Amino acid sequence: MEVHFSPELEKRLNDLARQSGRPAAELVQDAVACWVDELGDTRDMLDSRYDDIKSGKVKLIPGDEAFARLRERIDARRSNSA
C-alpha cells in the first residue's frame, strides 16, 4: 500500500520521526492501527445502540425535548454556581 501526504504533513511527520528516533513509516503504522481500533470500537458501539433502539430496549427522545432537558440542566448548574 502506498500513502501520499501533503508536503506540510510529510514534513511534520519527518520532524516527529527525527525527534522520536523512530522511522516515519512506523509512526504512521502505529497511528493508523490506533485509528482503526478506535473506528472498530465506535462501529461496535453504534451497532449495539442501534440494536437497542430496534428492540425497544432504549426509548428515543425527540430532539426538542432532549435540548429542553439539556438547557434545564445547564441553567440549574449556572444557578448553583452563582
C-alpha beads as a LAMMPS data file, in Angstrom:
LAMMPS data file: protein, C-alpha beads

82 atoms
81 bonds

1 atom types
1 bond types

-500.0 500.0 xlo xhi
-500.0 500.0 ylo yhi
-500.0 500.0 zlo zhi

Masses

1 110.0

Atoms # bond

1 1 1 0.000 0.000 0.000
2 1 1 1.200 3.462 -0.807
3 1 1 0.096 6.576 1.074
4 1 1 0.630 10.158 -0.079
5 1 1 0.743 13.131 2.270
6 1 1 0.704 16.860 1.699
7 1 1 4.203 18.367 1.881
8 1 1 3.322 20.066 5.182
9 1 1 2.118 16.844 6.805
10 1 1 5.079 14.890 5.478
11 1 1 7.449 17.492 6.957
12 1 1 5.696 17.306 10.343
13 1 1 5.841 13.515 10.243
14 1 1 9.537 13.510 9.362
15 1 1 10.269 16.067 12.094
16 1 1 8.443 13.907 14.628
17 1 1 10.304 10.823 13.420
18 1 1 13.647 12.571 13.908
19 1 1 12.649 13.795 17.379
20 1 1 11.379 10.408 18.495
21 1 1 14.126 8.375 16.882
22 1 1 11.553 6.125 15.217
23 1 1 11.084 5.650 11.489
24 1 1 8.272 7.701 9.956
25 1 1 6.698 4.554 8.487
26 1 1 6.493 3.052 11.972
27 1 1 4.809 6.179 13.351
28 1 1 2.263 6.092 10.536
29 1 1 1.586 2.398 11.087
30 1 1 1.044 2.956 14.828
31 1 1 -1.257 5.921 14.198
32 1 1 -3.343 4.051 11.644
33 1 1 -3.554 0.965 13.890
34 1 1 -4.893 3.113 16.757
35 1 1 -7.366 4.845 14.454
36 1 1 -8.614 1.524 13.035
37 1 1 -9.045 0.122 16.567
38 1 1 -10.981 3.218 17.634
39 1 1 -13.108 3.127 14.496
40 1 1 -13.911 -0.545 15.135
41 1 1 -14.897 0.208 18.732
42 1 1 -17.095 3.087 17.571
43 1 1 -18.743 0.881 14.960
44 1 1 -19.436 -1.808 17.585
45 1 1 -20.939 0.777 19.954
46 1 1 -23.145 2.225 17.227
47 1 1 -24.312 -1.232 16.157
48 1 1 -25.145 -2.070 19.772
49 1 1 -27.081 1.164 20.288
50 1 1 -28.958 0.639 17.027
51 1 1 -29.891 -2.884 18.146
52 1 1 -31.108 -1.456 21.482
53 1 1 -33.286 1.057 19.639
54 1 1 -34.684 -1.531 17.229
55 1 1 -35.530 -3.921 20.064
56 1 1 -37.267 -1.191 22.081
57 1 1 -34.768 -1.537 24.924
58 1 1 -33.970 2.168 24.584
59 1 1 -36.677 4.824 24.287
60 1 1 -35.933 7.593 21.814
61 1 1 -36.350 11.192 22.945
62 1 1 -37.471 13.826 20.421
63 1 1 -34.746 16.382 19.705
64 1 1 -36.660 19.360 21.073
65 1 1 -37.272 17.506 24.334
66 1 1 -33.612 16.476 24.583
67 1 1 -32.476 20.078 24.076
68 1 1 -35.020 21.331 26.631
69 1 1 -33.660 18.848 29.193
70 1 1 -30.121 19.916 28.416
71 1 1 -30.997 23.599 28.781
72 1 1 -32.653 22.880 32.155
73 1 1 -29.513 21.098 33.398
74 1 1 -27.267 23.912 32.182
75 1 1 -29.494 26.541 33.822
76 1 1 -29.564 24.546 37.068
77 1 1 -25.753 24.349 37.130
78 1 1 -25.447 28.044 36.452
79 1 1 -27.899 28.811 39.259
80 1 1 -25.993 26.587 41.693
81 1 1 -22.613 28.115 40.875
82 1 1 -23.807 31.713 41.177

Bonds

1 1 1 2
2 1 2 3
3 1 3 4
4 1 4 5
5 1 5 6
6 1 6 7
7 1 7 8
8 1 8 9
9 1 9 10
10 1 10 11
11 1 11 12
12 1 12 13
13 1 13 14
14 1 14 15
15 1 15 16
16 1 16 17
17 1 17 18
18 1 18 19
19 1 19 20
20 1 20 21
21 1 21 22
22 1 22 23
23 1 23 24
24 1 24 25
25 1 25 26
26 1 26 27
27 1 27 28
28 1 28 29
29 1 29 30
30 1 30 31
31 1 31 32
32 1 32 33
33 1 33 34
34 1 34 35
35 1 35 36
36 1 36 37
37 1 37 38
38 1 38 39
39 1 39 40
40 1 40 41
41 1 41 42
42 1 42 43
43 1 43 44
44 1 44 45
45 1 45 46
46 1 46 47
47 1 47 48
48 1 48 49
49 1 49 50
50 1 50 51
51 1 51 52
52 1 52 53
53 1 53 54
54 1 54 55
55 1 55 56
56 1 56 57
57 1 57 58
58 1 58 59
59 1 59 60
60 1 60 61
61 1 61 62
62 1 62 63
63 1 63 64
64 1 64 65
65 1 65 66
66 1 66 67
67 1 67 68
68 1 68 69
69 1 69 70
70 1 70 71
71 1 71 72
72 1 72 73
73 1 73 74
74 1 74 75
75 1 75 76
76 1 76 77
77 1 77 78
78 1 78 79
79 1 79 80
80 1 80 81
81 1 81 82
